Amino acid sequence: MRYLVISPCEDVRTGKAFEQGDEFLPEPDGAQAVRLVNAGCLRVIPDDAPRLPGTEGTDALIADLREQLDRAGETIVGLNLRLDKAVTEAGQLSSDLKDAIEHRNTASDESLGLRGENEKLAARVADLEQQLDAATKPADEKGEEQSGASETPPAKTTKAKG
């Protein structure tokens, strides 16, 4: 439906200002048209009224704009679907990351526990080695005292025949 501007107004969709006598193009949507007609800004132009000067071809322009709007709407729907999918994947990645961090922390705790046990075992081995050294050293010293504590072998003596 076509509308004639009878009081200056502005299209909230585009920001375009209209003066008295202009045709309101692109045509307002239903709610906007009702609001502007009730406010005394627009009057319906009968379908059989002649076109105002400078408005030739506006029907094609309006049809093209509506087609572009439909395509934009389809694009927005597609982008929203992709966004929903990305948000879902991000949530899964976040969950996986939390699980990995928990697993790493558990492994780190276990590693610290094993290091502690390893240090205790190393200390125990060192103690046992010291005990072994202490237990075997006196025996070595005793053995050296019994053998004469000399590094050189005893000299051989030969008996004279005679």
Helices and strands as residue ranges (DSSP letters): E 2-5, E 9-10, E 17-18, H 30-38, E 42-45, H 58-146
